[in-house]
């Protein structure tokens, strides 16, 4: 699952269709690398949740 951005209302979502305006979303560009990564904690949490979900399906 990747973060998507709506080109119309500039909101971010994980869905293919924007929940605010209903338009098609596009994958957001990846952030630039930074050793002081302020969002790394959240990406790692999301990755762990995805791994748990995929392992429970198998």
The first five atom37 places (N, CA, C, CB, O) and aatype in JSON, in Angstrom:
{
  "aatype": [20, 20, 20, 20, 20, 20, 20, 20, 20, 20, 20, 20, 20, 20, 20, 20, 20, 20, 20, 20, 20, 20, 20, 20, 20, 20, 20, 20, 20, 20, 20, 20, 20, 20, 20, 20, 20, 20, 20, 20, 20, 20, 20, 20, 20, 20, 20, 20, 20, 20, 20, 20, 20, 20, 20, 20, 20, 20],
  "atom_mask": [
    [1, 1, 1, 1, 1],
    [1, 1, 1, 1, 1],
    [1, 1, 1, 1, 1],
    [1, 1, 1, 1, 1],
    [1, 1, 1, 1, 1],
    [1, 1, 1, 1, 1],
    [1, 1, 1, 1, 1],
    [1, 1, 1, 1, 1],
    [1, 1, 1, 1, 1],
    [1, 1, 1, 1, 1],
    [1, 1, 1, 1, 1],
    [1, 1, 1, 1, 1],
    [1, 1, 1, 1, 1],
    [1, 1, 1, 1, 1],
    [1, 1, 1, 1, 1],
    [1, 1, 1, 1, 1],
    [1, 1, 1, 1, 1],
    [1, 1, 1, 1, 1],
    [1, 1, 1, 1, 1],
    [1, 1, 1, 1, 1],
    [1, 1, 1, 1, 1],
    [1, 1, 1, 1, 1],
    [1, 1, 1, 1, 1],
    [1, 1, 1, 1, 1],
    [1, 1, 1, 1, 1],
    [1, 1, 1, 1, 1],
    [1, 1, 1, 1, 1],
    [1, 1, 1, 1, 1],
    [1, 1, 1, 1, 1],
    [1, 1, 1, 1, 1],
    [1, 1, 1, 1, 1],
    [1, 1, 1, 1, 1],
    [1, 1, 1, 1, 1],
    [1, 1, 1, 1, 1],
    [1, 1, 1, 1, 1],
    [1, 1, 1, 1, 1],
    [1, 1, 1, 1, 1],
    [1, 1, 1, 1, 1],
    [1, 1, 1, 1, 1],
    [1, 1, 1, 1, 1],
    [1, 1, 1, 1, 1],
    [1, 1, 1, 1, 1],
    [1, 1, 1, 1, 1],
    [1, 1, 1, 1, 1],
    [1, 1, 1, 1, 1],
    [1, 1, 1, 1, 1],
    [1, 1, 1, 1, 1],
    [1, 1, 1, 1, 1],
    [1, 1, 1, 1, 1],
    [1, 1, 1, 1, 1],
    [1, 1, 1, 1, 1],
    [1, 1, 1, 1, 1],
    [1, 1, 1, 1, 1],
    [1, 1, 1, 1, 1],
    [1, 1, 1, 1, 1],
    [1, 1, 1, 1, 1],
    [1, 1, 1, 1, 1],
    [1, 1, 1, 1, 1]
  ],
  "atom_positions": [
    [[0.84, -1.17, 0.0], [0.0, 0.0, 0.0], [0.89, 1.24, 0.0], [-0.96, -0.01, 1.22], [1.83, 1.33, 0.79]],
    [[0.61, 2.17, -0.85], [1.41, 3.39, -0.95], [0.51, 4.61, -0.76], [2.15, 3.47, -2.31], [-0.71, 4.55, -0.94]],
    [[1.14, 5.69, -0.39], [0.4, 6.93, -0.19], [0.08, 7.54, -1.55], [1.22, 7.93, 0.68], [0.93, 7.6, -2.43]],
    [[-1.16, 7.97, -1.7], [-1.63, 8.6, -2.93], [-1.98, 10.05, -2.64], [-2.85, 7.85, -3.53], [-2.31, 10.41, -1.51]],
    [[-1.91, 10.88, -3.68], [-2.25, 12.3, -3.54], [-3.31, 12.65, -4.57], [-0.99, 13.2, -3.72], [-3.23, 12.23, -5.73]],
    [[-4.29, 13.41, -4.15], [-5.35, 13.86, -5.05], [-4.88, 15.14, -5.76], [-6.68, 14.12, -4.26], [-4.48, 16.09, -5.09]],
    [[-4.93, 15.16, -7.09], [-4.49, 16.36, -7.81], [-5.48, 17.51, -7.72], [-4.25, 16.02, -9.26], [-5.11, 18.66, -7.96]],
    [[-6.72, 17.23, -7.38], [-7.76, 18.27, -7.31], [-7.71, 19.02, -5.97], [-9.15, 17.65, -7.51], [-7.58, 20.24, -5.94]],
    [[-7.81, 18.27, -4.86], [-7.87, 18.93, -3.55], [-6.57, 18.83, -2.76], [-9.0, 18.34, -2.73], [-6.5, 19.3, -1.62]],
    [[-5.52, 18.22, -3.36], [-4.19, 18.1, -2.74], [-4.19, 17.4, -1.4], [-3.6, 19.46, -2.58], [-3.33, 17.67, -0.56]],
    [[-5.14, 16.49, -1.17], [-5.14, 15.72, 0.06], [-4.45, 14.37, -0.17], [-6.58, 15.51, 0.58], [-4.37, 13.9, -1.3]],
    [[-3.96, 13.76, 0.9], [-3.28, 12.48, 0.84], [-4.2, 11.39, 1.37], [-1.95, 12.52, 1.63], [-4.97, 11.62, 2.3]],
    [[-4.11, 10.22, 0.76], [-4.93, 9.09, 1.17], [-4.23, 7.8, 0.77], [-6.35, 9.18, 0.55], [-3.26, 7.83, 0.01]],
    [[-4.71, 6.68, 1.27], [-4.19, 5.38, 0.87], [-5.09, 4.75, -0.2], [-4.08, 4.45, 2.08], [-4.8, 3.65, -0.67]],
    [[-6.15, 5.42, -0.57], [-7.12, 4.86, -1.51], [-6.87, 5.34, -2.94], [-8.54, 5.24, -1.09], [-6.19, 6.34, -3.15]],
    [[-7.42, 4.61, -3.92], [-7.28, 4.97, -5.33], [-8.2, 6.12, -5.72], [-7.55, 3.76, -6.21], [-7.95, 6.82, -6.7]],
    [[-9.27, 6.31, -4.97], [-10.23, 7.39, -5.21], [-10.24, 8.3, -3.98], [-11.68, 6.82, -5.5], [-10.3, 7.82, -2.85]],
    [[-10.17, 9.59, -4.2], [-10.13, 10.56, -3.11], [-11.44, 10.53, -2.32], [-9.87, 11.98, -3.66], [-12.51, 10.66, -2.92]],
    [[-11.39, 10.36, -1.0], [-12.61, 10.34, -0.21], [-13.28, 11.71, -0.08], [-12.31, 9.8, 1.17], [-14.46, 11.8, 0.23]],
    [[-12.52, 12.79, -0.33], [-13.09, 14.14, -0.21], [-13.83, 14.58, -1.47], [-11.99, 15.13, 0.1], [-14.96, 15.06, -1.39]],
    [[-13.17, 14.41, -2.65], [-13.78, 14.95, -3.87], [-14.14, 13.87, -4.89], [-12.84, 15.94, -4.51], [-14.82, 14.18, -5.87]],
    [[-13.71, 12.62, -4.69], [-14.1, 11.53, -5.58], [-13.27, 11.41, -6.85], [-15.51, 11.7, -5.95], [-13.62, 10.63, -7.73]],
    [[-12.18, 12.15, -6.97], [-11.37, 12.06, -8.18], [-10.3, 10.97, -8.01], [-10.7, 13.42, -8.51], [-10.05, 10.51, -6.9]],
    [[-9.69, 10.57, -9.12], [-8.66, 9.55, -9.1], [-7.39, 10.12, -8.48], [-8.39, 9.01, -10.53], [-7.0, 11.25, -8.78]],
    [[-6.73, 9.33, -7.62], [-5.5, 9.77, -6.98], [-4.29, 9.14, -7.68], [-5.52, 9.4, -5.48], [-4.43, 8.17, -8.43]],
    [[-3.13, 9.71, -7.43], [-1.88, 9.23, -8.01], [-0.89, 8.99, -6.9], [-1.31, 10.24, -9.03], [-0.98, 9.62, -5.84]],
    [[0.06, 8.08, -7.11], [1.08, 7.83, -6.1], [1.9, 9.09, -5.89], [1.99, 6.65, -6.52], [2.33, 9.74, -6.84]],
    [[2.11, 9.41, -4.63], [2.91, 10.58, -4.29], [4.38, 10.26, -4.53], [2.67, 11.02, -2.82], [4.8, 9.11, -4.41]],
    [[5.15, 11.27, -4.85], [6.58, 11.08, -5.04], [7.2, 10.69, -3.7], [7.27, 12.38, -5.62], [6.75, 11.17, -2.65]],
    [[8.21, 9.83, -3.71], [8.83, 9.45, -2.44], [9.57, 10.64, -1.83], [9.8, 8.26, -2.64], [10.1, 11.48, -2.56]],
    [[9.61, 10.7, -0.52], [10.33, 11.82, 0.12], [11.83, 11.68, -0.09], [10.0, 11.88, 1.63], [12.35, 10.58, -0.28]],
    [[12.52, 12.8, -0.05], [13.98, 12.78, -0.15], [14.55, 12.15, 1.12], [14.55, 14.22, -0.37], [13.98, 12.29, 2.21]],
    [[15.68, 11.45, 0.98], [16.31, 10.82, 2.13], [16.85, 11.87, 3.08], [17.42, 9.87, 1.68], [17.45, 12.86, 2.67]],
    [[16.63, 11.62, 4.34], [17.17, 12.49, 5.37], [17.54, 11.62, 6.57], [16.16, 13.6, 5.76], [16.73, 10.79, 6.99]],
    [[18.73, 11.79, 7.15], [19.06, 11.01, 8.34], [18.16, 11.36, 9.52], [20.52, 11.24, 8.71], [17.99, 10.55, 10.43]],
    [[17.6, 12.55, 9.51], [16.67, 12.97, 10.57], [15.24, 12.75, 10.1], [16.9, 14.46, 10.95], [14.42, 13.67, 10.14]],
    [[14.94, 11.54, 9.66], [13.65, 11.2, 9.06], [12.51, 11.35, 10.07], [13.68, 9.78, 8.51], [12.37, 10.51, 10.96]],
    [[11.68, 12.39, 9.95], [10.61, 12.59, 10.92], [9.43, 11.64, 10.74], [10.13, 14.01, 10.84], [8.63, 11.48, 11.66]],
    [[9.29, 11.02, 9.57], [8.14, 10.16, 9.32], [8.52, 8.68, 9.22], [7.45, 10.59, 8.05], [7.66, 7.85, 8.93]],
    [[9.78, 8.34, 9.45], [10.24, 6.96, 9.36], [9.5, 6.05, 10.33], [11.73, 6.88, 9.62], [9.19, 4.9, 10.0]],
    [[9.21, 6.55, 11.5], [8.49, 5.78, 12.52], [7.14, 5.33, 11.98], [8.3, 6.61, 13.81], [6.74, 4.18, 12.18]],
    [[6.43, 6.21, 11.3], [5.1, 5.88, 10.79], [5.17, 4.92, 9.6], [4.37, 7.16, 10.38], [4.31, 4.05, 9.46]],
    [[6.19, 5.08, 8.75], [6.35, 4.15, 7.62], [6.66, 2.74, 8.12], [7.45, 4.63, 6.68], [6.14, 1.76, 7.58]],
    [[7.51, 2.66, 9.15], [7.83, 1.34, 9.7], [6.61, 0.71, 10.35], [8.97, 1.45, 10.72], [6.4, -0.5, 10.22]],
    [[5.8, 1.5, 11.04], [4.57, 0.97, 11.64], [3.62, 0.45, 10.57], [3.87, 2.05, 12.48], [3.02, -0.62, 10.73]],
    [[3.47, 1.19, 9.48], [2.59, 0.78, 8.4], [3.1, -0.5, 7.74], [2.45, 1.9, 7.36], [2.32, -1.38, 7.38]],
    [[4.41, -0.61, 7.57], [4.99, -1.79, 6.95], [4.76, -3.02, 7.83], [6.5, -1.59, 6.71], [4.44, -4.09, 7.31]],
    [[4.89, -2.89, 9.15], [4.64, -4.01, 10.06], [3.17, -4.45, 9.98], [5.0, -3.62, 11.51], [2.88, -5.65, 9.98]],
    [[2.26, -3.49, 9.92], [0.84, -3.83, 9.81], [0.55, -4.56, 8.51], [-0.02, -2.56, 9.91], [-0.24, -5.51, 8.49]],
    [[1.17, -4.12, 7.42], [0.98, -4.81, 6.14], [1.51, -6.23, 6.19], [1.67, -4.03, 5.01], [0.88, -7.15, 5.67]],
    [[2.67, -6.43, 6.83], [3.24, -7.77, 6.95], [2.34, -8.67, 7.78], [4.64, -7.71, 7.57], [2.17, -9.84, 7.45]],
    [[1.76, -8.14, 8.86], [0.85, -8.93, 9.68], [-0.4, -9.32, 8.89], [0.44, -8.15, 10.94], [-0.87, -10.45, 8.98]],
    [[-0.92, -8.37, 8.1], [-2.13, -8.64, 7.33], [-1.86, -9.68, 6.24], [-2.65, -7.35, 6.7], [-2.68, -10.57, 6.02]],
    [[-0.7, -9.59, 5.57], [-0.39, -10.55, 4.52], [-0.09, -11.92, 5.09], [0.78, -10.06, 3.68], [-0.41, -12.93, 4.45]],
    [[0.51, -12.0, 6.27], [0.8, -13.31, 6.88], [-0.48, -13.97, 7.4], [1.82, -13.16, 8.03], [-0.58, -15.2, 7.42]],
    [[-1.45, -13.19, 7.81], [-2.72, -13.77, 8.28], [-3.57, -14.28, 7.12], [-3.5, -12.74, 9.08], [-4.44, -15.13, 7.33]],
    [[-3.34, -13.77, 5.91], [-4.07, -14.23, 4.74], [-3.56, -15.57, 4.24], [-4.0, -13.21, 3.63], [-4.29, -16.34, 3.61]],
    [[-2.3, -15.85, 4.52], [-1.7, -17.08, 4.01], [-1.86, -18.24, 4.93], [-0.26, -16.88, 3.75], [-1.4, -19.34, 4.63]]
  ]
}
